[in-house]
Amino acid sequence: MLFPTFEQWVGVQMERGSIHLPASEDDRRGWRARYERDRKAALPFALEWGHEMPIEQDEWLIEGLVPRKAYGFIYGYRGAGKSFQVVDMAYRGAVGPDYMGHRIGQPFGSIIFVGEKRSRFAKRLLAWIKANGHAGRDLAVMVVDGVPDLTDEKAVKTLISFLNEEARPHFDAMGVPLEAIFIDTLARAIGGGGVSDASVANRTIHSVSQIIDCANVTVMLVAHVAKLQSGRRGDASVKGAGEWEDAADFILRLERTSGSPVRTITNTKQSDAPEAATLAFELEPIELTAPNGVAVSSCVVRQVPVPARPKTNGGSVARQPHPDAPLVLAAIRASVPAAADHQSAERVVSVGALRASLIERGYRADLRPPSSDAEALRTWQATTRKSVDRAIASLAEQKLVRRLGDQIWLLPTEGSA
């Protein structure tokens, strides 16, 4: 038997002294919930008929940006406003009805694990509460001083127990379910390992999957940007091994143009929604008073219009095309005949096949490190994948191609048959 029956499990818990008789109906329901969690964590697989698998009524925490029970990143350069966005996202999730124009179907609770800037984090929370008129209200956001070690199996099990048994009851009492945890930052949560170590990345990703499955939460990691390999800012990726982004369900990139108060947040990866949606914000100063009466200040996120991009010859606003867009378009044209009927299988090319074709043609070959340098090669492969993806997104914005999942097809251009 892979796992004991409920009655056997109750007997074991009674021997351990973790449950006692007599028990009320509420007690037994609590036992049953604990039993199901333990059973799910212990069994290696869960069998379900494909046609009977349930679809969640609302699969989004934040529609189009943050899925429910998923793993993702919010990343950017130092000073891009990552921690301020974490605070804003958590509190917007708790109070609704939207986050920067994206619908929040049901308010959700969050826990923020703070591993950096801990001495300054409290005033960021108080600034948000003051600026948004929620002083004196109990809001479903909790903060933990420190981050869990996601590379340590025992620490991960402890975290899951903490989320389910200690934290969740507080959120349930408020009537807002715990559904998101933010870990600030990734580098602090890997037990001294290197973010560029693929084995560290794989262990951490496995731990995150366990947390999602056993605690029913979305896990968002806060990360910094990798050093640029090509000198192009558009090639910026999550710092470290390519496995981090490959396994993620969603990725939000923060950027700030030098000298400008405006920052942008761009949806660069999304498993089940369109990518490349961009939002813009500024950090608005908020004055606070410390307990000793000394005046202090912090900032809060304020949404602003997305900055205008360079204009086309026709005068309409357009995003600056990706520098490799023409090269990628030529490769697509060599593989796919132009057609409006995008549902014909023979008229599409897969993203994977396109990347392989470009590499065969020497795409970014001048930047490719020697095969003996495995870590540098993985970084080159990851940034190359992302550069192709961004070029495809640029072509889609120009209405030259359309992408759906792993498939790309050409769109008919003006004057084509």
C-alpha angles and dihedrals in degrees: 000000000000094000134007123257119259091259092051091047091052090052092052092048091050090052089051090049094236093121131031141196141269093056132187125221089260090053091052092048088052091049090050091051091050091047092053091049092049091046093049091049092049101046115082096215141020118218120218132159109245094230091050099049109123123238114217113245089228114021094179133079087186111015114248094358115053119030124207116258094008142126122239150146139238106195142161147132122303109282095024091118101253097149092045089053091050090055092046094047093048095048094042087052090053097049104025151163094142146344113227090331096316113119122247104207096193126009112252136196125238140196119207116204107204118204099154134047089009094157090057100039099082094061091051089058093047091047091055092048092049096043093049098046100248100121111144094019125118106236126191097245122109128184129212120200102228136015132258121251102246092190093062116082095205092049090051092052089049090051092051091050090047092052095047102036106027109025104030096062090059091054092044089054088056092049093241116110121230104244109147139049125188120202114199105220134010092205090059093049100059100075098247093311122134120262088219093058108103092204090055090049093050093048091049093048089051089052092049090052090053091051092050093048098043101035099032095228139129112244117211118187121202112219144170128240125266119244108268115259098191102030091247115124089208090067092064112134139171108294114260138016119009090238091078094067096031092063097040121109093206138008130196117194122202121204138174127196110230111264094008124112090212119097126187133212116204130191099228098168131026126162098206108017140053116287133218097050107152129203128183134213144167130213110245117204116239124193117224137177120231120221089259090056096253114140114242132171140210137167140249133202117261119184116232133177115284108261114258115258124221112293126249123230088267091058098245121130114259137173115249106264117245109260092235095047095103092051092048091046090054090052091050091049090051089056105034129043114225111263140151092216097086093169094072106104094213091058098060135076126208120239090235092054090047092052091049091049092050093049090050088054090054100261108179089347090143088065097044112117122219116282089242090069098072097176094049090046092054090050091050091049092049095048090045091054091049093046090055091047092052092048089053090050089050091052090048090053088053088051092238096119139012127217128202114178107304095347129091129186133178119250119223111260125220110287095016119132 
